[in-house]
Amino acid sequence: MSFRTIEWRDNKVVMLDQTKLPGEEVYNEYSDFKSVAEAIRGMVIRGAPAIGVAAAMGIALGAREIIADTHESFFQQLSNICDVMAATRPTAVNLFWAIERMKRVAEANRGRDLNGIREILRLEAIAVEEEDLRICRAIGANGAAVIREGSTVLTHCNAGGLATAGYGTALGVIRAAHDQGKNIRVFADETRPWLQGARLTVWELMKDNIPVTLITDSMAGYFMKKGEISCCVVGADRIAANGDTANKIGTYSVAVLAKENKIPFYVAAPLSTFDLSLESGEAIPIEERHAREVSHLAGFSVAPVGVKVCNPAFDVTPARYITGIITEKGVLSGDFRRRISEVVGK
Ligand code: MRU
Protein backbone atom coordinates (compact mmCIF):
# COMPACT_ATOMS: atom_id res chain seq x y z
CA MET A 1 0.00 0.00 0.00
CA SER A 2 1.24 3.48 -0.73
CA PHE A 3 -0.06 4.84 2.57
CA ARG A 4 -0.05 3.72 6.19
CA THR A 5 -3.37 4.08 8.07
CA ILE A 6 -1.91 3.73 11.56
CA GLU A 7 1.37 2.65 13.10
CA TRP A 8 3.25 2.57 16.39
CA ARG A 9 6.46 4.54 15.89
CA ASP A 10 8.99 5.66 18.54
CA ASN A 11 6.42 5.23 21.31
CA LYS A 12 3.90 7.39 19.50
CA VAL A 13 0.84 6.46 17.47
CA VAL A 14 0.95 7.86 13.95
CA MET A 15 -2.27 8.12 11.94
CA LEU A 16 -3.09 9.32 8.47
CA ASP A 17 -5.62 12.13 9.08
CA GLN A 18 -8.70 11.00 7.15
CA THR A 19 -10.54 14.26 7.78
CA LYS A 20 -8.07 15.96 5.41
CA LEU A 21 -8.27 13.46 2.53
CA PRO A 22 -8.28 13.60 -0.41
CA GLY A 23 -6.87 17.14 -0.43
CA GLU A 24 -3.93 16.61 1.91
CA GLU A 25 -2.02 13.51 3.01
CA VAL A 26 -1.11 14.49 6.58
CA TYR A 27 0.19 12.14 9.29
CA ASN A 28 -0.61 13.12 12.89
CA GLU A 29 1.43 11.92 15.88
CA TYR A 30 -0.24 11.07 19.20
CA SER A 31 1.60 10.61 22.46
CA ASP A 32 -1.32 10.35 24.91
CA PHE A 33 -4.40 8.14 25.06
CA LYS A 34 -6.88 11.02 25.37
CA SER A 35 -5.87 12.47 22.02
CA VAL A 36 -6.15 9.01 20.42
CA ALA A 37 -9.70 8.75 21.80
CA GLU A 38 -10.43 12.22 20.40
CA ALA A 39 -9.02 11.16 17.00
CA ILE A 40 -11.39 8.17 16.93
CA ARG A 41 -14.38 10.31 17.90
CA GLY A 42 -13.41 13.01 15.39
CA MET A 43 -12.97 10.50 12.51
CA VAL A 44 -9.25 11.12 12.01
CA ILE A 45 -9.32 7.34 11.92
CA ARG A 46 -12.52 5.44 11.19
CA GLY A 47 -13.75 2.09 9.88
CA ALA A 48 -14.41 -0.77 12.29
CA PRO A 49 -11.09 -2.68 12.20
CA ALA A 50 -9.00 0.52 12.14
CA ILE A 51 -10.90 1.83 15.17
CA GLY A 52 -10.02 -1.43 16.96
CA VAL A 53 -6.32 -1.02 16.15
CA ALA A 54 -6.38 2.64 17.26
CA ALA A 55 -8.04 1.72 20.57
CA ALA A 56 -5.45 -1.00 21.24
CA MET A 57 -2.61 1.43 20.52
CA GLY A 58 -4.31 4.14 22.58
CA ILE A 59 -4.48 1.77 25.56
CA ALA A 60 -0.82 0.85 25.11
CA LEU A 61 0.03 4.58 25.11
CA GLY A 62 -2.17 5.12 28.17
CA ALA A 63 -0.38 2.32 30.04
CA ARG A 64 2.88 4.24 29.55
CA GLU A 65 1.27 7.41 30.97
CA ILE A 66 0.09 5.73 34.19
CA ILE A 67 1.94 6.76 37.33
CA ALA A 68 1.35 4.05 39.95
CA ASP A 69 3.11 2.58 42.99
CA THR A 70 1.01 -0.54 43.14
CA HIS A 71 -0.50 -3.02 40.71
CA GLU A 72 -3.92 -2.20 42.12
CA SER A 73 -3.57 1.46 41.23
CA PHE A 74 -2.14 0.60 37.78
CA PHE A 75 -5.03 -1.72 36.94
CA GLN A 76 -7.61 0.80 38.20
CA GLN A 77 -6.14 3.50 35.95
CA LEU A 78 -5.90 1.07 33.02
CA SER A 79 -9.58 0.28 33.44
CA ASN A 80 -10.39 4.04 33.36
CA ILE A 81 -8.37 4.39 30.14
CA CYS A 82 -10.34 1.51 28.60
CA ASP A 83 -13.58 3.24 29.60
CA VAL A 84 -12.48 6.43 27.80
CA MET A 85 -11.74 4.38 24.65
CA ALA A 86 -15.07 2.55 24.89
CA ALA A 87 -16.97 5.86 24.99
CA THR A 88 -15.65 7.03 21.61
CA ARG A 89 -17.99 5.33 19.10
CA PRO A 90 -20.77 2.87 19.93
CA THR A 91 -21.53 0.82 16.80
CA ALA A 92 -18.31 -0.85 15.55
CA VAL A 93 -17.87 -3.88 17.80
CA ASN A 94 -14.18 -4.18 16.84
CA LEU A 95 -13.58 -1.30 19.27
CA PHE A 96 -14.94 -3.32 22.22
CA TRP A 97 -13.28 -6.49 20.92
CA ALA A 98 -9.87 -4.76 20.94
CA ILE A 99 -10.42 -3.23 24.39
CA GLU A 100 -11.37 -6.64 25.84
CA ARG A 101 -8.30 -8.21 24.23
CA MET A 102 -6.00 -5.58 25.79
CA LYS A 103 -7.65 -6.01 29.21
CA ARG A 104 -7.30 -9.79 29.00
CA VAL A 105 -3.62 -9.69 28.12
CA ALA A 106 -2.91 -7.23 30.94
CA GLU A 107 -4.76 -9.46 33.44
CA ALA A 108 -2.95 -12.57 32.21
CA ASN A 109 0.36 -10.81 32.91
CA ARG A 110 -0.52 -9.37 36.31
CA GLY A 111 2.40 -11.24 37.84
CA ARG A 112 4.96 -9.12 35.95
CA ASP A 113 6.36 -5.75 37.04
CA LEU A 114 4.58 -2.65 35.69
CA ASN A 115 7.08 -1.96 32.93
CA GLY A 116 6.76 -5.58 31.86
CA ILE A 117 2.98 -5.17 31.56
CA ARG A 118 3.41 -1.91 29.63
CA GLU A 119 5.70 -3.66 27.17
CA ILE A 120 3.29 -6.60 26.77
CA LEU A 121 0.49 -4.13 25.97
CA ARG A 122 2.62 -2.36 23.37
CA LEU A 123 3.43 -5.66 21.67
CA GLU A 124 -0.21 -6.73 21.79
CA ALA A 125 -1.38 -3.50 20.13
CA ILE A 126 1.16 -4.02 17.33
CA ALA A 127 -0.03 -7.64 17.02
CA VAL A 128 -3.64 -6.43 16.61
CA GLU A 129 -2.47 -4.26 13.72
CA GLU A 130 -0.34 -6.93 12.05
CA GLU A 131 -3.05 -9.59 12.39
CA ASP A 132 -5.64 -7.28 10.88
CA LEU A 133 -3.49 -6.83 7.80
CA ARG A 134 -3.09 -10.62 7.41
CA ILE A 135 -6.83 -11.14 7.97
CA CYS A 136 -7.74 -8.57 5.32
CA ARG A 137 -5.54 -10.39 2.81
CA ALA A 138 -7.28 -13.67 3.65
CA ILE A 139 -10.70 -11.99 3.25
CA GLY A 140 -9.51 -10.67 -0.10
CA ALA A 141 -8.34 -14.10 -1.27
CA ASN A 142 -11.61 -15.76 -0.20
CA GLY A 143 -13.79 -13.02 -1.66
CA ALA A 144 -12.02 -12.71 -5.01
CA ALA A 145 -13.55 -16.05 -5.98
CA VAL A 146 -17.06 -14.53 -6.05
CA ILE A 147 -16.03 -11.65 -8.33
CA ARG A 148 -16.35 -12.73 -11.94
CA GLU A 149 -14.16 -11.53 -14.80
CA GLY A 150 -15.57 -8.31 -16.27
CA SER A 151 -17.64 -7.44 -13.15
CA THR A 152 -18.68 -3.98 -12.10
CA VAL A 153 -18.72 -3.98 -8.29
CA LEU A 154 -20.73 -1.42 -6.33
CA THR A 155 -19.45 -0.50 -2.86
CA HIS A 156 -20.74 1.83 -0.18
CA CYS A 157 -18.70 3.90 2.29
CA ASN A 158 -15.03 3.01 2.70
CA ALA A 159 -14.10 -0.52 3.76
CA GLY A 160 -10.59 -0.20 2.43
CA GLY A 161 -7.02 0.09 3.62
CA LEU A 162 -8.04 3.31 5.38
CA ALA A 163 -10.70 1.49 7.40
CA THR A 164 -8.35 -1.31 8.47
CA ALA A 165 -4.65 -1.77 9.19
CA GLY A 166 -4.29 -1.82 5.38
CA TYR A 167 -5.66 -3.60 2.28
CA GLY A 168 -9.29 -3.49 3.44
CA THR A 169 -12.25 -5.84 3.69
CA ALA A 170 -14.66 -4.97 0.84
CA LEU A 171 -11.84 -3.19 -1.01
CA GLY A 172 -9.56 -6.12 -0.09
CA VAL A 173 -11.89 -8.37 -2.10
CA ILE A 174 -11.77 -5.90 -4.99
CA ARG A 175 -7.96 -5.54 -4.72
CA ALA A 176 -7.46 -9.31 -4.69
CA ALA A 177 -9.69 -9.81 -7.75
CA HIS A 178 -7.84 -7.02 -9.55
CA ASP A 179 -4.45 -8.47 -8.55
CA GLN A 180 -5.54 -11.84 -9.98
CA GLY A 181 -5.76 -10.07 -13.32
CA LYS A 182 -9.55 -9.87 -13.45
CA ASN A 183 -10.79 -6.99 -15.49
CA ILE A 184 -13.14 -5.32 -12.98
CA ARG A 185 -14.55 -1.85 -12.37
CA VAL A 186 -15.90 -0.26 -9.23
CA PHE A 187 -18.87 2.04 -8.69
CA ALA A 188 -18.36 3.98 -5.44
CA ASP A 189 -21.37 5.53 -3.70
CA GLU A 190 -20.37 8.97 -2.43
CA THR A 191 -21.84 8.04 1.01
CA ARG A 192 -23.53 11.10 2.44
CA PRO A 193 -23.12 12.73 4.85
CA TRP A 194 -19.45 12.14 5.58
CA LEU A 195 -18.51 11.23 1.99
CA GLN A 196 -16.28 8.25 2.81
CA GLY A 197 -16.98 6.92 -0.70
CA ALA A 198 -16.13 10.10 -2.59
CA ARG A 199 -13.23 11.19 -0.41
CA LEU A 200 -11.63 7.91 0.68
CA THR A 201 -12.67 4.93 -1.48
CA VAL A 202 -12.09 6.80 -4.71
CA TRP A 203 -8.74 8.11 -3.41
CA GLU A 204 -7.54 4.60 -2.49
CA LEU A 205 -8.67 2.94 -5.70
CA MET A 206 -7.24 5.66 -7.93
CA LYS A 207 -3.88 5.28 -6.15
CA ASP A 208 -3.97 1.56 -7.04
CA ASN A 209 -5.10 2.22 -10.64
CA ILE A 210 -8.31 0.26 -10.11
CA PRO A 211 -10.97 1.74 -12.42
CA VAL A 212 -13.56 3.56 -10.30
CA THR A 213 -16.62 5.67 -11.06
CA LEU A 214 -18.11 7.95 -8.41
CA ILE A 215 -21.91 8.15 -8.12
CA THR A 216 -24.22 9.78 -5.59
CA ASP A 217 -26.04 7.41 -3.24
CA SER A 218 -29.36 7.98 -4.98
CA MET A 219 -27.97 6.80 -8.33
CA ALA A 220 -27.30 3.20 -7.22
CA GLY A 221 -30.79 1.93 -8.12
CA TYR A 222 -30.65 3.60 -11.53
CA PHE A 223 -27.44 1.79 -12.48
CA MET A 224 -28.63 -1.53 -11.03
CA LYS A 225 -31.85 -1.38 -13.07
CA LYS A 226 -29.85 -0.62 -16.23
CA GLY A 227 -27.90 -3.86 -15.64
CA GLU A 228 -24.62 -2.06 -15.05
CA ILE A 229 -23.84 -3.53 -11.61
CA SER A 230 -22.73 -7.18 -11.34
CA CYS A 231 -22.54 -7.40 -7.54
CA CYS A 232 -22.28 -5.31 -4.36
CA VAL A 233 -19.56 -5.71 -1.72
CA VAL A 234 -19.63 -3.69 1.50
CA GLY A 235 -17.95 -3.82 4.91
CA ALA A 236 -19.57 -4.17 8.34
CA ASP A 237 -19.43 -2.56 11.76
CA ARG A 238 -21.24 -5.29 13.68
CA ILE A 239 -22.82 -8.57 12.62
CA ALA A 240 -25.37 -10.21 14.93
CA ALA A 241 -25.67 -13.98 15.53
CA ASN A 242 -28.32 -14.28 12.80
CA GLY A 243 -26.27 -12.41 10.16
CA ASP A 244 -28.06 -9.04 10.41
CA THR A 245 -25.35 -6.50 9.60
CA ALA A 246 -24.81 -2.91 10.72
CA ASN A 247 -22.83 -0.83 8.26
CA LYS A 248 -22.71 2.77 7.08
CA ILE A 249 -26.06 4.49 6.70
CA GLY A 250 -27.44 3.77 3.23
CA THR A 251 -26.20 0.17 3.10
CA TYR A 252 -29.70 -1.15 3.79
CA SER A 253 -31.08 0.78 0.80
CA VAL A 254 -28.33 -0.66 -1.43
CA ALA A 255 -29.12 -4.20 -0.23
CA VAL A 256 -32.86 -3.85 -0.87
CA LEU A 257 -32.20 -2.41 -4.33
CA ALA A 258 -29.78 -5.26 -5.05
CA LYS A 259 -32.38 -7.89 -4.14
CA GLU A 260 -35.05 -6.15 -6.25
CA ASN A 261 -32.64 -6.23 -9.20
CA LYS A 262 -31.40 -9.82 -8.52
CA ILE A 263 -27.83 -8.64 -7.88
CA PRO A 264 -25.68 -10.56 -5.33
CA PHE A 265 -24.99 -8.53 -2.19
CA TYR A 266 -21.88 -9.49 -0.16
CA VAL A 267 -20.61 -8.31 3.22
CA ALA A 268 -16.85 -8.63 3.86
CA ALA A 269 -15.69 -8.61 7.49
CA PRO A 270 -13.24 -10.21 9.91
CA LEU A 271 -14.49 -12.52 12.69
CA SER A 272 -13.83 -9.68 15.18
CA THR A 273 -16.85 -7.85 13.67
CA PHE A 274 -19.32 -10.55 14.78
CA ASP A 275 -21.19 -9.99 18.02
CA LEU A 276 -22.70 -13.31 19.06
CA SER A 277 -24.13 -11.75 22.21
CA LEU A 278 -26.79 -10.14 20.00
CA GLU A 279 -29.48 -12.44 18.61
CA SER A 280 -30.42 -10.05 15.82
CA GLY A 281 -29.58 -6.64 14.41
CA GLU A 282 -32.43 -5.03 16.38
CA ALA A 283 -30.14 -4.73 19.39
CA ILE A 284 -27.17 -3.12 17.61
CA PRO A 285 -26.59 0.40 19.02
CA ILE A 286 -26.67 3.01 16.26
CA GLU A 287 -24.46 6.07 16.63
CA GLU A 288 -26.18 9.42 16.17
CA ARG A 289 -23.68 12.02 14.97
CA HIS A 290 -23.66 15.81 14.92
CA ALA A 291 -26.37 17.64 12.94
CA ARG A 292 -23.72 19.76 11.24
CA GLU A 293 -22.54 16.75 9.18
CA VAL A 294 -25.92 16.84 7.43
CA SER A 295 -26.73 20.56 7.42
CA HIS A 296 -23.28 21.50 6.10
CA LEU A 297 -21.14 20.36 3.22
CA ALA A 298 -17.40 21.11 3.27
CA GLY A 299 -18.05 23.79 5.88
CA PHE A 300 -20.89 25.48 3.97
CA SER A 301 -24.47 25.45 5.16
CA VAL A 302 -26.76 23.62 2.70
CA ALA A 303 -29.94 23.98 4.79
CA PRO A 304 -31.76 26.83 6.54
CA VAL A 305 -30.23 27.67 9.91
CA GLY A 306 -32.04 25.95 12.79
CA VAL A 307 -33.52 23.08 10.76
CA LYS A 308 -34.14 19.86 12.72
CA VAL A 309 -31.69 17.18 11.58
CA CYS A 310 -31.40 13.40 12.09
CA ASN A 311 -27.99 11.84 11.56
CA PRO A 312 -27.83 8.10 12.31
CA ALA A 313 -24.37 6.99 11.16
CA PHE A 314 -25.31 3.34 10.50
CA ASP A 315 -28.24 1.15 9.52
CA VAL A 316 -28.90 -2.57 9.80
CA THR A 317 -29.33 -4.80 6.76
CA PRO A 318 -31.42 -7.88 7.60
CA ALA A 319 -29.63 -11.14 6.79
CA ARG A 320 -32.24 -12.09 4.19
CA TYR A 321 -30.78 -9.45 1.84
CA ILE A 322 -27.24 -10.81 2.16
CA THR A 323 -25.94 -13.36 -0.37
CA GLY A 324 -22.78 -14.18 1.55
CA ILE A 325 -20.51 -12.93 4.34
CA ILE A 326 -16.86 -13.05 3.28
CA THR A 327 -14.54 -13.72 6.22
CA GLU A 328 -10.93 -14.83 6.70
CA LYS A 329 -12.34 -18.34 7.27
CA GLY A 330 -14.30 -18.49 4.02
CA VAL A 331 -17.60 -17.22 2.59
CA LEU A 332 -20.60 -17.90 4.84
CA SER A 333 -23.96 -18.39 3.14
CA GLY A 334 -27.22 -20.31 3.49
CA ASP A 335 -28.35 -20.69 7.09
CA PHE A 336 -26.40 -17.75 8.56
CA ARG A 337 -27.22 -18.48 12.19
CA ARG A 338 -25.87 -22.02 11.87
CA ARG A 339 -22.83 -21.08 9.77
CA ILE A 340 -21.92 -18.14 12.03
CA SER A 341 -22.15 -20.31 15.12
CA GLU A 342 -19.99 -23.00 13.45
CA VAL A 343 -17.30 -20.59 12.24
CA VAL A 344 -17.31 -17.75 14.77
CA GLY A 345 -18.80 -19.40 17.84
CA LYS A 346 -15.96 -21.83 18.41
O1 MRU B 1 -18.36 5.99 10.24
P1 MRU B 1 -17.28 5.14 9.66
O2 MRU B 1 -16.55 5.80 8.55
O3 MRU B 1 -16.35 4.59 10.73
O4 MRU B 1 -18.05 3.89 9.04
C1 MRU B 1 -17.31 2.91 8.36
C2 MRU B 1 -18.13 1.84 7.78
O5 MRU B 1 -19.33 1.81 7.88
C3 MRU B 1 -17.38 0.71 7.14
O6 MRU B 1 -18.09 0.19 6.06
C4 MRU B 1 -17.16 -0.41 8.18
O7 MRU B 1 -16.60 0.12 9.35
C5 MRU B 1 -16.30 -1.49 7.66
S1 MRU B 1 -14.61 -0.99 7.49
C6 MRU B 1 -13.69 -2.29 6.93
Boltz pocket constraint, residues with backbone or C-beta under 6 A from the ligand:
constraints:
  - pocket:
      binder: B
      contacts: [[A, 46], [A, 47], [A, 48], [A, 49], [A, 92], [A, 156], [A, 157], [A, 158], [A, 159], [A, 160], [A, 163], [A, 164], [A, 168], [A, 169], [A, 170], [A, 196], [A, 234], [A, 235], [A, 236], [A, 237], [A, 247], [A, 248], [A, 249], [A, 268], [A, 313]]
      max_distance: 6.0
